[in-house]
Amino acid sequence: MIRTERKYVEILRILKDHTEPMGAKRLSEIMAERGYVMTDRAVQYYLRYLDEMGFTEKVGNFGRVLTQAGIAETEHALVDERIGFIISKLERLAFRTTFDPDTGTGDVSYNLSIVPRDQIEGVTDAFEKVKENGCGFFNSYRVVERDPRLPPDHQGIMTVCSITMDGVFQRHGIPVKMAYGGRILMKDRKPTEFGDLIGYRGTTVDPLQLFISSELTGIGDYLSTGSGTLLANVREVPLRARERVEEITEKMRDCGFIYPLAMGNAIYNLRGDPFRLSIIALSGMNYIGHAVEKGFSMRTEIGAGNIALSKIISNQ
């Protein structure tokens, strides 16, 4: 019964993450990616039940969308299960990352922002300011014209997700912990301390998205004055791996990555651990945060998938 309920909730979550109607075939594919292997017929059965409960409704032959009751149910269902969802999703993406800093080739993890077509010029202008000031995770992004996840009259923007560095470290045999997402305070273009930190393993939402939606960023202030609040991630690795980490990050910087912002033990106002090294990296979400600060409407899926780095670069 518990697993059955989780399947219902997962279908609701998928529909909540996509604005366009979705059919059983596409839902079945996404469910499989999330660890629930179901036939199209089985998904149809679940959808009929959700229709009866008033959580979903059909839109002609295009598929289902959530009702207001379905949105409310998604936000409150299985809170304990959702605590592990964010970290599990990111760990899967890290495992699928194949980027090789020695060759500059392979797949990276990316975020997908969905933007109304009439706002894309303003959003890309905001992205360019972040790129020019080097406060993203990677120095490029890609505008997407066609993608099944894009509703009519919308375009997408792919930004490299910082989970890429986790995948690279893992492929080099370095165990890495996704510790925190945070707001780092900047003064005269230098980091001073963290304003807030949220642990990835204890949250039901992505920390950086939460900071953006709560209007707790000051990215525009930083870009114009050199002082403000940026979004950053904290990773932890064994202290003995420091030399290897420095070699890897140097090669990644040569490929266009902009990290680490800082690295060490007990840096800024982080609690020190004599056996672990903290790695601080500015987040690619600074692109999104700056556009949101400027009033543009967009929806971002963090960790939307994996793509060859060459396809991100070729857009710019």
N, C-alpha and C positions, 0 to 999 in steps of 0.2 A: 504493500500500500504506500509506503514512504517513497519508494522509487517511482511508482506510478504518479504520485503527486508531484515529484520533482520533474517528471517529463512534462506534465501540464504546465508547471511554472516556467520551464525552459522554453516551451513554445510561446508562452506569453512574453517572455523576455525578448525573444528573437523578433516578435512582431513589434514590440516597443522600440527596438533598436532600428527598425526600418519603417520609413514613412509610407512607402508604397505597399499596395496589397501583395500578399505572398500566397502562393499555392502550395499544395501538399508536397510536390516534388522538390521545390527549392527548400522548404522547411525540413524535409527529410535529409537533404544534403548538409544543411547547417547543423542539424541535430547530430549527425554522424561526426562532424568535426568537433563537437563538444562531448563526445563520448556516449551518445545515445543512438545506437543503430536501430533504425525503424524503417519499415517499408512505407511506401506512399499510402497504401491502404490503412496501415496502422495510424499514420498521422491524420488521415481523413476521419478515422474513428474518434480520435482525441479532439479534433476540430468540431465535430458535431456536438460533442459533449460541452465544449466551451461555448458554442453557439447557444445551446440550451440554457447554460448558466448566465448568459447575457454578457460574457466577457469578450466575445468576438462576433463579427458579422461579415457576411459575404458582400463583396463589391462586384456584382455581375459575375463574369467568368474570370476575373483577374485574380481572385483569391480573397484572403481574409485580412481585416484590419482590427485593431483593438477598439473596443468601446471605452467610454469613460470609466465604466465599472471594471473593465479589464486592466486599464492603466492603474487604477487604485489597487487592484488585487496584486499586480506585479510588484508594486512598490512595498507591499506589506508581507508578501508570502515568504516563508522559509528564510527568515533573517539569518539564522545560524548557517544555512547552506550558502548564502550569498557572501558571508564573510570570507570563505575560501575561494570564491569564484574569481575575483580579480587576480589574485596571486597565481592561481592555477592556469588561467588564460595566458598570463605573461610568461610563465614557465614553459608552456607549450610553444610559444613563439620563439623563446630563446633556444629551445632544443632544435627548432627548424631553421635557425639562422646558420647560414653556411659561409658567411663572409670571411675571406682570407686576407688579412692585412699585408701579407707578403706580396700578393699579386694584385690586390685592390679589386678583386672580383668575388662574386658570390651573392647570396641572398641576404638582405637585411630585413628587419622588422619595420613596419610602417604604420602610421596613423592616417586615417582618412577623414578629411573634413568635407562636409557637404554644404555647398554655398549656392544661394539663388543666383542665377545667371546674371541678373542685372546688378549684382553686388561684387562680382568676381574681380573687377578692375580695382575697386577700392580695397578689397581684401588682399590682393597681391601687392598693392602698394604698401600696405601695412607689413606684409611678410618681408618685402624688400628692405624695409628699415631695420628689421631684426637681423636679416642676413648681413647687411652692410656693417652692423655693429658687432657682429660675431657673438650674438647671445642666444643662438639655437644650439642644438646638439650636432647638426650637420649643416654645411654651408650651401645647401641647395634644397629644392622641393620640386614637385611635379604637378602641373595642372592636368586634370583628367577630363576629357570631353565625353567619353563613353565608358560606362560601367553599369552592370545590371543593378547595382545598389543605388544608383542616382535616380531620383524622381525626375519627371519632366521639368524642363526649364531650370535645371540645376547643373552645376559642375562640381568636380571634386578636386581636392588638393591633397597630395600625399606628402607627408613629412617623415623623415627617418625617426623611428622610435628609439629611445635610449636602451630599450631591452636588447638592442643589437649588441651592446658591449657585454651583456651577460652571456649571450651566445658565443661571442668570440672568446671570452675567458674560459668558458666551459670546454670549448673545443681545444684549448691549450692546456687542459687538465687543471685549471685553477678553480676551486670551488668558490662560488660567489653568492652572497646573500643580498636580496633586494630588501634593503633596510627601511628607508624612508623616502617619502616625497615631501618637499618642503618649500617654504618661502625664504629666500636668502636676501638679506638686506645689503644693499650696495651703497657706498659713499665714495665720491670722486673716482668712480669706475673700478673700485676695489671692493671685494666682499668683506663684510665685517662680522656678521653672525646670522644664525637662523632665527627668523621670527616665529615660525611654527613648523612642526614636523608631525607627519602622520605615518604610522607604520603600515606597510603594505599588507602584512599578515593579519591585521586586526580591523580591517575596514570593508564595508560593503560597496563602496564607491571608490573610483580612482582619486587619490589625494589631490593631484594637480587639477583635475577637472573641478573638484570641489572648491579649490581656491579661486579658480577663474569664475565659476558661477556665483560665488559669494562676494565677488568684487574685492578680493584681497590682494590683487596684484598691483604693481606700479611700474609696469614695463615701459609705458610711454614716458613716464617721469625720468626713468633711467636713460632712455634714448635721447631725450632733449637736454637733460641737465647732468647726467652721469651719476645721479643718486636716485635710488628707487628700490623696487622690490621685484626680483626675478624668481622664476621657478627652477628648482634644481632637484636632482635625485642623489641619494646617498647609497652607495654600495659598500659592502664589507667583504674583504678577502683575508686569507691568512697573512700575517705580517711578513713571514718568510718569503712570500711570493712577490714582494715589492720590486725587486730587480726585474723579474720577468714581466710584471705589469707595466713597468716603465718602458720596456722595450716594445711591448705591444701597443701602448698608447701613442708612442712616438710614430710608429708606422701608420697608425690610424689617422693621426693628425696630417700626415703626408697625403692621405686619401681624401681629406676634406672634413674629417670629424673635428669637433671643437671641444676637446676635453683631455685631461681633467681640468676643472676649474681649480681644484686643490686636492692634495692627497697627503695623508699623514695620520698620526695617532693623536687623538684629543685636539683636533683642529677646530678653530672658532669656538662655539659653545657646545660642541658635541661631547658626550661622555667618552672618555678614553677607555680602551681595552688593550692591555699589554700584549695581547696575542693577535690583534686584528688591525688591519689597515683600512681606513675609511677613504673612499674615492668619491669626490663630489663632482658631478657633471651638470652643466646647465641643460635644461630640457628642451626638446623640440616643441613642447607645448607653449613656449614663449612666443612662437609664431602665432598660434591660435589666440593666446591671451591678449596679445597686442591688438589683433583684429577685433576681438570682443570688446576691449576697452574703448575702441573707436566707434562702437555702436553697430557693428555689422552682425547680421544674423547668420549663424552657422551651427551645425551639429557635428561633433567629432567622435568617431569610434577609435579609441585608443587600442593599439594592437590589432589593427584590422586584417593583417596578414603578413606575408613575406613576399619580397620582390627583389629582382636583381638590382644591385646598386646602379648599374649602368643605365637602367631605365629611369631612375630618379635624375641622374646627371644629364641625360640626353635632352631633357625638357628645357634646361636653362642654357 
